[in-house]
Structures are given as C-alpha cells and as structure tokens.
Amino acid sequence: MSNLKTAVRIKLHQTSANYRREETIENKMTYPLPPISTVIGALHSACGYTEYKEMDVSIQGKFASMHKEPYTDYCFLNSTMDDRGILVKMRNASMLSNAFIKVASAKKSQGNSFLKGITIDVHSSELLEEYRALKKLGTEIQDYKKTEYKEKIKEFKEKKKELADKKKAIGKGNAGFETVAEEEKALKAEEKKYQETVARYEEENYKKPVAKFRTVTKSIRYYEILDQIDLIIHVTADEEILDDILEHAYDLKAIGRSEDFVEVLDVQKVQLEQGEETVESSNCAYLNYEDIKEEKIFSGDMGRGERIAAGTIYYFGKKYEIKEGKRIFSNKKRVLYTSNFGIDETSENIWMDKTEENVYIVNFINFKE
C-alpha cells in the first residue's frame, strides 16, 4: 500500500504579478513563480495568523508571457540641494517614504535656486516661504556661533584658566582655595548651561524643522510583469492548520505586490501518495536541488539515457526575522526552477497528487538542518 500524506491543494490564477527579486533595485525583476516565503506569508495573512505557523509548500505553475511596466522612482539625496531636483516636505522626518508634499521643482539641470526663486516651479508658496525662513535662520545661527558665541566661549576659557592659575598659586588646603574652586565650578556650570541653551535653540528651531525638507530626484524605472499566471500550490502542515487554510483560502487577496490580485479557482484537502510510478509534469516548478542531485527527479532531457538538470538555481528562505528594517532569513536552501521534469518513483520529499485529469508531482523543499 502507498504511503499517504494529507495536504491542501490550491489552484489560483493571476492576471499579472511581480514576485520581486530582493537583490534587484533599479529595475524590479521578478521570480518566475512566487518564492516560498511569499506564499507562506500570503497564507498566514489569509488565515489571520499573527505568529508563525510551521508549514511546507510545493509551488508549480505557468505564465503566458512577460512584459515591462514603467514606474516613477523617487530617490532622496543625502543633503538638501538648492539648485536641483524637487524640494519636498516630509510628513514624517524620520521615515523616507512617498508620504511627502511637493514644495517646488527645479526646471533645469543646473543654475536653479529654491532660495532665490530662480527657474523653479512653485507647488506650495507657504511651504517654500517656511523653507526659506528656516534657511535664513540657519545662516543667522551660524553667524552668531562664529561671532558672539565664539567670543563668549573664549571668555569662559580665559576665566577658567585664570581661576585654575589662581588655585595653583594658593595651593590646595590653604585659605581661599575652596572659595576659588567653588567659583570655578560655578563658572563651568554657567558655560555648560550657555552651550546647552544655544544647542537646544538650534535643534528645536532649526535642525528639527529643516530636517523635514528633503531633495528628491525622479527617474523612470521598470517592473518585470508576468502575465496570465496559473499556480498550483500544495501545503502540508498539522491538521488544524490545514483546516484553517481550507477555510480561509478564498480570503487570499494578492500574491506578490498588493495590487497582484488572485482568483482562487479551487481548494481541496487531498491525499498525497507515494509509489513506483513514472510521472512527467508539463508545469514549471521549484524543486529541491538535493533531489535533483541525487537523481530522484530528472529534468531537461526527458529521455532516460541522460538526466540533465536544466533550469535556474535560486536560494530561498522560509522563515525570517525583521532586523533593522530588513528581512533576515535564518536558513536558505538551494532550489531549481525548471520545466519538463519527471520521476520514476517517489521519495521522502516527493509525492503524487492524483486527479481525474492529471497527476501532479509534489516536491516539498526540505528546510531541515
């Protein structure tokens, strides 16, 4: 008798999608199928899970074509420039995002000035005046620090030296020494208070407000977009989790970007089988590289004389932690994306899902250490 494993099979369709490859920045390339963590994340969201639930997935399917779609990319410069780009005010100064208000745009590549109003398009006169007032205040503060502030600090330094010399002349333990020491202590406290007052004024009245203004540049970049995607996803997990997925699979909204909506065509709890049967698949899939290497799955040349592993290798993670705003995967596995693959028999990670129309080869990626 064949071994059996319970799983949930989900068939879905997407009109278009981008499964973004994280290493691509300028032009957002796509994986040919959604990565393992993306599918697991979508299932967690559909089920309303707020904590990670252990599950394994097998992902296979097809797409009809691929095209590129342009998008406007905003790049924040390291400093606020007076003569280029777009002057904006951030809604949240501590977070770089699209949540900003356009203040003014430079018309030419150079020779513009937001402060002087030279060759710019003004989007918000009120915010532009606020920016100019802040820059004027910043100049005044710097001028003050170079003149009056500098002279005041010099006075403190001279007085401290005078008192230090006076203490040295009196000698520790002699009459009058403690009086001079207290005078010196009071002078240092006065100097510290003066420095802190100036620094606090600059921080609250200039640095914090002006930090909300940034310079951004924009350029046209591209998404790779897959068209007419059909996916067959098999999920195996504890019975309770499978029941949740079975109940909430139709709550799947998107896989990939938030706008990459899914149409769930069919959801069923199925019994996966194992046995000695020759099965060939016409789908593309992510396959466990170790199973390819050990010739448990053959791909490329469908003849039995040569077993060629033809395809593209990716390194996928399953579970990640957020560290400093980035997803860090604790364990990545090598997978092969390929088409026209088959088996002569099943094994530990390889199962069959038999339907009336088809027999699916179900290969779960082994993430065990």
CORHUQUI-V402222 format. One record per pair of residues at least 6 apart in sequence whose C-alpha atoms are under 7 Angstrom apart, sorted by the first residue. I is the first residue (numbers start at 1). GAP is how many residues later the second one is. D is the distance in Angstrom with one decimal. If there is no record, write none. Layout:
{{I GAP D} {I GAP D}}
This chain:
{{2 271 6.0} {2 272 5.3} {2 273 5.7} {3 270 5.7} {3 271 5.3} {4 267 6.0} {4 268 5.4} {4 269 4.8} {4 270 6.7} {5 266 5.6} {5 267 4.9} {5 268 6.6} {6 230 6.7} {6 264 5.9} {6 265 4.8} {6 266 6.1} {7 227 6.4} {7 228 5.4} {7 229 4.6} {7 262 5.8} {7 263 5.4} {7 264 6.3} {7 265 6.9} {8 226 5.6} {8 227 5.2} {8 228 6.6} {8 234 6.5} {8 238 6.8} {8 260 5.6} {8 261 4.4} {8 262 5.9} {9 223 7.0} {9 224 5.8} {9 225 4.6} {9 226 6.6} {9 258 5.7} {9 259 5.4} {9 260 6.2} {9 261 6.7} {10 222 5.8} {10 223 5.1} {10 224 6.4} {10 256 5.8} {10 257 4.6} {10 258 6.8} {11 220 5.8} {11 221 4.7} {11 222 6.5} {11 253 6.2} {11 254 5.4} {11 255 5.1} {11 256 6.5} {12 218 6.0} {12 219 5.4} {12 220 6.7} {12 250 6.5} {12 251 5.5} {12 252 4.3} {12 253 5.0} {12 254 7.0} {13 216 5.6} {13 217 4.6} {13 218 6.3} {13 249 5.8} {13 250 5.1} {13 251 6.5} {14 214 5.9} {14 215 5.0} {14 216 6.6} {14 247 6.3} {14 248 4.9} {14 249 6.3} {15 212 5.7} {15 213 4.6} {15 214 6.3} {16 209 6.3} {16 210 5.3} {16 211 4.5} {16 212 5.9} {16 213 6.7} {16 244 6.3} {17 208 5.6} {17 209 5.4} {17 210 6.9} {17 239 6.2} {17 243 5.0} {18 12 5.4} {18 206 6.3} {18 207 5.2} {18 208 6.3} {18 238 5.7} {18 239 6.5} {19 11 4.8} {19 12 5.3} {19 15 5.5} {19 237 4.8} {20 8 6.1} {20 9 5.8} {20 10 4.5} {20 11 6.3} {21 7 7.0} {21 8 5.7} {21 9 5.4} {21 10 6.1} {26 195 6.6} {27 194 5.6} {27 195 5.0} {27 196 6.1} {28 194 6.2} {28 195 4.8} {28 196 6.2} {29 194 6.2} {29 195 5.1} {30 194 5.8} {34 222 6.9} {35 281 7.0} {36 21 6.9} {36 280 6.9} {36 282 6.1} {37 280 6.5} {37 281 4.8} {37 282 6.7} {38 218 7.0} {39 216 6.9} {42 210 6.7} {42 213 6.4} {46 202 5.9} {46 203 6.6} {46 205 5.2} {46 206 5.2} {47 197 6.3} {47 198 6.4} {47 201 5.6} {54 183 6.6} {55 180 6.8} {55 181 5.8} {55 182 4.7} {56 179 5.7} {56 180 5.4} {56 181 6.6} {56 308 6.3} {57 176 6.8} {57 177 5.5} {57 178 4.5} {57 179 6.5} {57 307 5.8} {58 175 5.7} {58 176 5.1} {58 177 6.6} {58 304 6.0} {58 305 5.6} {58 306 5.0} {59 173 6.2} {59 174 4.9} {59 175 6.8} {59 226 5.9} {59 227 6.1} {60 171 5.9} {60 172 5.4} {60 173 6.5} {60 223 6.2} {60 224 5.5} {60 225 4.0} {60 226 6.6} {61 169 5.4} {61 170 4.3} {61 171 5.7} {61 222 5.2} {61 223 5.4} {61 224 6.4} {62 167 5.7} {62 168 5.4} {62 169 6.7} {62 221 6.1} {62 222 6.0} {63 163 6.5} {63 164 6.0} {63 165 5.5} {63 166 4.2} {63 167 6.4} {64 163 5.7} {64 164 5.4} {64 165 6.6} {65 161 6.0} {65 162 5.2} {66 158 6.8} {66 159 5.5} {66 160 4.4} {66 161 5.7} {67 157 5.9} {67 158 5.3} {67 159 6.6} {68 154 6.0} {68 155 5.5} {68 156 4.6} {68 157 5.7} {69 153 5.4} {69 154 5.2} {69 155 6.6} {69 156 6.9} {70 150 6.3} {70 151 5.5} {70 152 4.4} {70 153 6.4} {71 149 5.7} {71 150 5.5} {71 151 5.8} {72 146 6.4} {72 147 5.7} {72 148 4.9} {72 149 6.3} {73 145 5.4} {73 146 5.4} {73 147 6.1} {73 148 6.4} {74 142 6.2} {74 143 5.7} {74 144 4.6} {74 145 6.8} {75 141 5.3} {75 142 5.2} {75 143 6.2} {76 139 6.0} {76 140 4.4} {76 141 6.6} {77 138 5.7} {77 139 5.9} {80 134 5.3} {80 135 5.0} {81 134 6.1} {82 31 5.2} {82 32 5.4} {82 33 6.8} {83 23 6.7} {83 27 6.0} {83 28 6.1} {83 29 4.4} {83 30 4.7} {83 31 6.6} {84 22 5.3} {84 25 6.3} {84 26 6.3} {84 28 6.6} {85 20 6.2} {85 21 5.7} {85 130 6.1} {85 131 5.6} {85 132 4.8} {86 18 5.9} {86 19 4.4} {86 20 6.2} {86 129 5.5} {86 130 5.2} {86 131 6.2} {87 15 6.3} {87 16 5.4} {87 17 5.2} {87 18 6.1} {87 126 6.9} {87 127 5.9} {87 128 4.8} {87 129 6.7} {88 12 6.2} {88 13 5.4} {88 14 4.5} {88 15 5.0} {88 125 5.5} {88 126 5.4} {88 127 6.2} {89 11 5.5} {89 12 5.2} {89 13 6.6} {89 14 6.7} {89 123 5.3} {89 124 4.4} {89 125 6.3} {90 9 6.4} {90 10 4.4} {90 11 6.5} {90 122 5.0} {90 123 6.2} {91 8 5.8} {91 9 5.4} {93 118 6.2} {93 119 4.7} {102 21 6.2} {103 19 6.3} {103 20 5.0} {103 21 5.0} {103 24 6.1} {103 25 5.9} {104 16 6.5} {104 17 5.4} {104 18 4.4} {104 19 5.2} {104 20 6.9} {105 15 5.5} {105 16 5.1} {105 17 6.6} {106 6 6.0} {106 13 6.4} {106 14 4.6} {106 15 6.5} {107 12 5.6} {107 13 5.3} {107 14 6.8} {112 6 5.1} {112 7 5.3} {112 8 6.6} {114 6 6.8} {115 17 5.8} {134 72 6.2} {134 76 6.4} {137 69 7.0} {138 68 6.2} {156 35 6.6} {160 24 6.5} {163 17 6.6} {163 21 6.2} {167 10 5.8} {167 13 6.5} {170 7 6.0} {171 6 6.6} {246 21 6.7} {246 22 6.9} {250 14 6.0} {252 10 6.9} {253 8 5.6} {253 9 5.8} {254 6 5.1} {254 7 4.1} {254 8 5.2} {255 6 6.7} {255 7 6.8} {271 82 7.0} {272 79 5.9} {272 80 5.4} {272 81 5.0} {273 78 5.6} {273 79 5.1} {273 80 6.5} {274 72 5.3} {274 77 5.4} {274 78 6.2} {275 70 5.9} {275 71 5.7} {276 68 6.4} {276 69 4.2} {276 70 6.4} {277 67 5.5} {277 68 5.2} {278 65 5.6} {278 66 4.1} {278 67 6.3} {279 63 5.5} {279 64 5.4} {279 65 6.5} {280 61 5.9} {280 62 4.1} {280 63 6.6} {281 59 5.7} {281 60 5.6} {281 61 5.9} {281 79 6.9} {281 80 6.8} {282 57 6.6} {282 58 5.3} {283 56 5.8} {283 57 6.7} {284 53 7.0} {284 54 5.5} {284 55 4.2} {285 52 5.6} {285 53 5.8} {285 54 6.5} {286 49 6.0} {286 50 5.5} {286 51 4.6} {286 52 6.8} {287 48 5.4} {287 49 5.1} {287 50 6.3} {287 76 6.1} {287 78 6.8} {288 47 5.0} {288 48 6.6} {288 75 6.9} {288 77 5.0} {288 78 6.9} {289 45 5.8} {289 46 4.8} {289 47 5.6} {291 6 6.0} {292 6 6.3} {292 17 6.8} {296 47 6.6} {297 44 6.9} {297 45 5.8} {297 46 5.0} {298 9 5.5} {298 10 6.7} {298 11 6.6} {298 43 5.6} {298 44 5.5} {298 45 6.3} {299 8 6.6} {299 9 5.9} {299 10 5.2} {299 11 6.0} {299 40 6.9} {299 41 5.9} {299 42 4.1} {299 43 6.5} {300 8 5.5} {300 9 5.9} {300 10 4.8} {300 40 6.2} {300 41 6.7} {301 6 6.3} {301 7 5.9} {310 28 6.5} {311 25 6.2} {311 26 5.4} {311 27 4.5} {312 24 5.6} {312 25 5.1} {312 26 6.7} {313 21 6.7} {313 22 5.6} {313 23 4.5} {313 24 6.2} {314 20 5.8} {314 21 5.4} {314 22 6.3} {315 17 5.9} {315 18 5.4} {315 19 4.6} {315 20 6.2} {316 16 5.1} {316 17 5.4} {316 18 6.5} {317 12 5.6} {317 14 5.8} {317 15 4.3} {317 16 6.3} {319 10 5.9} {319 11 6.9} {320 7 5.9} {320 8 5.2} {320 9 4.2} {320 10 6.2} {321 6 5.7} {321 7 5.3} {321 8 6.6} {322 6 6.2} {333 34 6.7} {349 14 5.6} {349 15 5.3} {350 12 5.7} {350 13 4.6} {350 14 6.7} {351 10 6.0} {351 11 5.0} {351 12 6.4} {352 7 6.5} {352 8 5.6} {352 9 5.0} {352 10 5.7} {353 6 5.6} {353 7 5.0} {353 8 6.6} {353 9 6.9} {354 6 6.4}}
